[in-house]
Amino acid sequence: MMDVTSLQERINAVFPEVLISCVLARGELTIEISAEKILPVATILRDHEDFKFDLLLDVCGVDYSAYGDAQWQTESATSTGFDRGREDHIEHKIRWTKPRFAVVYHLLSLSNNQRIRLRAFCESETMPAIDSVINIWKSADWFEREAFDMFGIVFAGHPDLRRILTDYGFVGHPFRKDFPVSGHVEVRYDSEEGRVIYQPVSIEPRTLVPKVIRNDARYTL
């Protein structure tokens, strides 16, 4: 069995012209490829003798539209502490140049006891799409449906791509950064009509960053 550093070297050797990046951080290996290469790369990762990533643990979508747009150093800080959410005139922004939507796959090799993260960016922002890997790993079925439901990412070739968590008549994709936290509509039962109806949401938008009370007697000696 190869250690994670040897695995990184072997992946770089097998995919010399395909990889966008292959990064080892905190003991975890993340490789990035273009969306159009997902099927051949996934097939090799599953079948190659040195890899044997025969189990797909998870597929998730990521929306990078607001990445780096914060009052803290996104690349180096943990987004916690007393400075979070403070009002000042200092801007700490990460210059994001990659596409907005990405699909992330977490793979496990049972025989080699290795894990890897595979990330592919969807080129289009209006209609993000990528090939389905359901014919490579059957477990991708509901994972891809969830990413489609929550992010609006289309998985080409999926045999049953429909919403899985939201209602059939739901509008929008709740995990997109531009989707309001309170949603667009709310549901209630109308006793006069004798049925459940949808109506515009009545919750007022509010700030979700908690207020820090520094002078609290509970924390003084």
C-alpha positions as CSV (number, residue, x, y, z in Angstrom):
1,M,0.0,0.0,0.0
2,M,1.3,3.5,-1.0
3,D,1.4,6.3,1.5
4,V,-0.4,9.5,0.5
5,T,2.7,11.2,-0.8
6,S,3.5,8.2,-3.1
7,L,-0.1,8.2,-4.2
8,Q,0.2,11.9,-5.2
9,E,3.3,11.1,-7.2
10,R,1.6,8.2,-8.9
11,I,-1.4,10.3,-9.9
12,N,0.8,13.0,-11.3
13,A,2.5,10.3,-13.4
14,V,-0.7,8.7,-14.7
15,F,-2.5,12.0,-15.5
16,P,0.3,14.3,-16.7
17,E,-1.8,16.2,-19.2
18,V,-5.2,16.0,-17.5
19,L,-4.6,17.4,-14.0
20,I,-5.2,21.0,-13.3
21,S,-3.8,20.6,-9.8
22,C,-2.9,17.8,-7.3
23,V,-2.6,19.2,-3.8
24,L,-1.7,17.4,-0.6
25,A,-2.9,19.4,2.5
26,R,-3.4,18.2,6.0
27,G,-2.9,14.7,5.0
28,E,-5.7,14.8,2.4
29,L,-5.1,14.6,-1.4
30,T,-7.3,16.7,-3.7
31,I,-7.1,16.5,-7.5
32,E,-8.7,19.0,-9.8
33,I,-9.7,18.3,-13.4
34,S,-11.9,19.9,-16.1
35,A,-15.6,18.7,-16.2
36,E,-15.1,17.2,-19.7
37,K,-12.5,14.7,-18.3
38,I,-14.6,13.3,-15.5
39,L,-15.5,10.0,-17.1
40,P,-12.1,8.9,-18.3
41,V,-10.4,10.0,-15.1
42,A,-13.0,8.4,-12.9
43,T,-12.7,5.1,-14.8
44,I,-9.0,5.0,-14.4
45,L,-9.2,5.9,-10.7
46,R,-11.6,2.9,-10.3
47,D,-9.8,0.3,-12.4
48,H,-6.1,1.2,-12.3
49,E,-4.1,-1.4,-10.3
50,D,-2.4,1.4,-8.2
51,F,-5.6,3.2,-7.3
52,K,-8.7,0.9,-7.1
53,F,-11.0,3.6,-5.9
54,D,-14.0,1.3,-6.1
55,L,-16.3,3.1,-3.6
56,L,-17.8,6.5,-4.1
57,L,-18.6,7.9,-0.7
58,D,-20.1,11.2,-1.6
59,V,-20.9,13.7,-4.4
60,C,-21.6,17.3,-3.6
61,G,-22.0,20.6,-5.3
62,V,-20.2,23.8,-4.3
63,D,-21.1,27.4,-5.1
64,Y,-18.1,29.7,-5.1
65,S,-20.0,32.9,-6.0
66,A,-19.3,34.6,-2.7
67,Y,-15.9,32.9,-2.0
68,G,-13.5,35.4,-0.4
69,D,-16.1,38.1,-0.1
70,A,-15.8,38.4,3.7
71,Q,-14.2,40.5,6.5
72,W,-11.6,37.9,7.3
73,Q,-8.8,36.2,5.4
74,T,-10.6,33.2,3.8
75,E,-7.5,31.4,2.8
76,S,-5.8,31.4,6.2
77,A,-8.4,32.0,8.9
78,T,-11.1,29.8,10.3
79,S,-13.8,32.4,10.1
80,T,-14.2,32.3,13.9
81,G,-13.3,34.6,16.8
82,F,-14.2,38.0,18.0
83,D,-13.3,39.7,14.7
84,R,-16.0,37.8,12.8
85,G,-18.8,40.1,11.5
86,R,-17.2,43.3,12.8
87,E,-18.0,46.5,11.0
88,D,-15.0,48.2,9.6
89,H,-13.6,49.6,6.4
90,I,-11.0,46.9,5.8
91,E,-11.8,44.5,2.9
92,H,-10.2,41.1,2.8
93,K,-11.1,39.6,-0.5
94,I,-9.8,36.6,-2.4
95,R,-9.5,37.1,-6.2
96,W,-11.6,34.2,-7.5
97,T,-11.0,33.5,-11.2
98,K,-12.4,29.9,-11.5
99,P,-16.0,29.0,-12.5
100,R,-18.8,29.5,-10.0
101,F,-19.9,25.9,-9.6
102,A,-17.9,22.7,-8.9
103,V,-18.7,19.1,-8.2
104,V,-16.7,17.3,-5.6
105,Y,-16.3,13.5,-5.4
106,H,-14.9,11.6,-2.3
107,L,-13.5,8.2,-3.2
108,L,-12.3,5.3,-1.1
109,S,-10.1,2.4,-2.1
110,L,-11.0,-0.6,0.2
111,S,-8.1,-2.7,-0.9
112,N,-5.5,0.0,-0.6
113,N,-7.1,1.8,2.3
114,Q,-6.7,5.2,0.6
115,R,-9.0,8.2,0.2
116,I,-9.0,10.9,-2.4
117,R,-11.0,14.0,-3.2
118,L,-11.8,14.8,-6.9
119,R,-13.0,18.2,-7.9
120,A,-14.3,19.4,-11.3
121,F,-15.6,22.8,-12.2
122,C,-18.6,23.3,-14.5
123,E,-17.9,25.9,-17.1
124,S,-21.4,27.5,-17.4
125,E,-22.9,29.5,-14.6
126,T,-26.4,29.7,-16.1
127,M,-26.6,26.0,-16.8
128,P,-23.8,24.1,-14.9
129,A,-23.5,20.6,-16.2
130,I,-21.2,17.5,-16.0
131,D,-21.4,13.9,-17.1
132,S,-23.0,11.5,-14.6
133,V,-20.7,8.9,-13.1
134,I,-23.5,6.5,-12.2
135,N,-22.3,3.9,-14.7
136,I,-18.9,4.0,-12.9
137,W,-20.2,4.1,-9.3
138,K,-23.9,3.2,-8.8
139,S,-23.9,5.0,-5.4
140,A,-23.8,8.3,-7.4
141,D,-27.5,8.0,-8.1
142,W,-29.0,9.9,-5.1
143,F,-25.9,12.0,-4.5
144,E,-26.2,13.5,-8.0
145,R,-29.9,14.0,-7.6
146,E,-29.3,16.0,-4.4
147,A,-26.6,18.2,-6.1
148,F,-29.1,18.8,-8.9
149,D,-31.9,19.7,-6.5
150,M,-29.8,21.9,-4.2
151,F,-27.5,23.6,-6.8
152,G,-29.1,23.1,-10.1
153,I,-26.1,21.2,-11.5
154,V,-27.2,18.9,-14.4
155,F,-25.7,15.5,-14.6
156,A,-25.8,14.4,-18.2
157,G,-26.7,10.7,-18.6
158,H,-28.4,10.3,-15.3
159,P,-31.4,8.0,-15.8
160,D,-33.7,9.6,-13.2
161,L,-32.5,13.2,-12.6
162,R,-35.3,14.9,-10.6
163,R,-35.6,16.6,-7.3
164,I,-35.1,14.5,-4.2
165,L,-35.3,16.8,-1.2
166,T,-37.6,19.7,-2.2
167,D,-41.2,19.6,-3.4
168,Y,-42.1,18.8,-7.0
169,G,-43.2,22.4,-7.6
170,F,-40.3,24.0,-5.8
171,V,-38.7,27.0,-7.6
172,G,-34.9,27.6,-7.4
173,H,-32.0,25.8,-5.7
174,P,-31.7,26.3,-2.0
175,F,-27.9,25.8,-1.6
176,R,-27.0,28.5,-4.2
177,K,-25.5,31.6,-2.5
178,D,-28.0,33.9,-4.1
179,F,-31.0,32.0,-2.7
180,P,-32.5,33.8,0.3
181,V,-32.2,32.0,3.6
182,S,-35.9,32.4,4.2
183,G,-36.8,31.2,0.8
184,H,-39.2,32.7,-1.8
185,V,-42.5,31.1,-0.6
186,E,-44.0,29.7,2.6
187,V,-46.7,27.0,3.0
188,R,-49.8,27.1,5.2
189,Y,-53.1,25.3,5.4
190,D,-56.1,27.4,4.3
191,S,-59.2,26.3,6.2
192,E,-61.5,28.0,3.7
193,E,-60.1,26.4,0.7
194,G,-59.5,23.1,2.5
195,R,-56.0,22.6,1.2
196,V,-52.3,23.6,1.6
197,I,-51.4,26.8,-0.3
198,Y,-48.2,28.6,-1.2
199,Q,-47.8,32.3,-0.6
200,P,-44.9,34.8,-0.6
201,V,-42.7,34.4,2.4
202,S,-43.5,36.8,5.3
203,I,-40.2,36.6,7.2
204,E,-38.2,39.8,7.3
205,P,-34.5,39.4,6.2
206,R,-32.1,39.6,9.2
207,T,-28.4,39.4,9.9
208,L,-27.3,35.9,11.0
209,V,-23.9,36.9,12.5
210,P,-24.3,36.9,16.3
211,K,-23.5,40.0,18.2
212,V,-20.5,39.7,20.5
213,I,-21.1,41.2,23.9
214,R,-17.6,41.9,25.2
215,N,-18.5,43.4,28.6
216,D,-20.4,40.5,30.1
217,A,-20.2,40.0,33.9
218,R,-20.3,36.2,33.4
219,Y,-16.8,36.3,31.9
220,T,-15.2,38.6,34.4
221,L,-13.1,37.4,37.4
